[in-house]
Amino acid sequence: MNKAPSQKKQYIYQDATKLTNWVTLWLWICVVCAIALTIGQIFELKAVLAGHPLDFDADDPSNEVIIISLVNIIVAVVFITAAINFCRWVYRIVSNIRTFPTDNTLTPGLTVLWYFIPGVNLFVPYLDMRNMWRVSQNPSNWQKEPPPNLVRAWWLTWIGYAYLGGTVSTALQKRDLLVQAQWLDLAGDIFLAVSCILLILVINKINQLQKAKRWVTPQITNQGNVDESKLSF
């Protein structure tokens, strides 16, 4: 019995404007949350400097502790929602790229997956976002496009948030260096706000680049085989 040959996945270009606007909305909410976290860090820092650090494990927590705890819960929900929608956006943009006449090898699933693999997520998502911009701008000669500074700035501020507000701050807290930890947490929250604003600029620019091309490709394989007679501008 002959086995039928496996069919390669086909992609159809889909306008990502609505999804981009939706992600933009959630990123602005993240900016507001980052500002709220910054204000909370200032209160915590003042308490530490005064020699009375806030006790989040107390049986009868203070009003400040209750408010900061509620803010942290809200922020967590907002960030998770924003992250889910951002992953949807990445998947859509890369799926569109698969309809372009390009030799770039980005694939939607892997591009999203790299964000969740420790170690790899320190540099591969940046490289992929950089290439998403370049391919969207010039599909057939994307290698000749210079790396966009806006993407670089976004990734540096994101790493600054993750490193300063996460790894280093946690290490200092374990050593009871509370003042230093609070300063780094404060810096991390500022980096977070800036990173979200830069990401808003990045995703809107990439969407504009794709819309400007106006590719129409009803039947495209994941290997980038394109019938250029079906392309229109």
QUIKA-V923696 format. One line per field, one symbol per residue. ss: DSSP state (h for helix, s for strand, l for the rest). psi: psi as a letter, one per 40 degrees, with the letter a starting at -180 (. if undefined). Layout:
# QUIKA-V923696
ss = ???
psi = ???
This chain:
# QUIKA-V923696
ss = lllllllllsslllllhhhhhhhhhhhhhhhhhhhhhhhhhhhhhhhhhlllllllllllllhhhhhhhhhhhhhhhhhhhhhhhhhhhhhhhhhhhllllllllllhhhhhhhhhlllhhhlhhhhhhhhhhhhhhllllhhhllllhhhhhhhhhhhhhhhhhhhhhhhhhhlllhhhhhhhhhhhhhhhhhhhhhhhhhhhhhhhhhhhhllllllssllllllhhhlll
psi = hhhhihhihiihhhhedddddddddddddddddddddddddddddddddeegihheeidgiidddddddddddddddddddddddddddddddddddeeigieiehidddddddeehiddeddddddddddddddddgddfddehihhddddddddddddddddecddddddddefgddddddddddddddddddddddddddddddddddddfhhgdhhieeehhgeeeii.
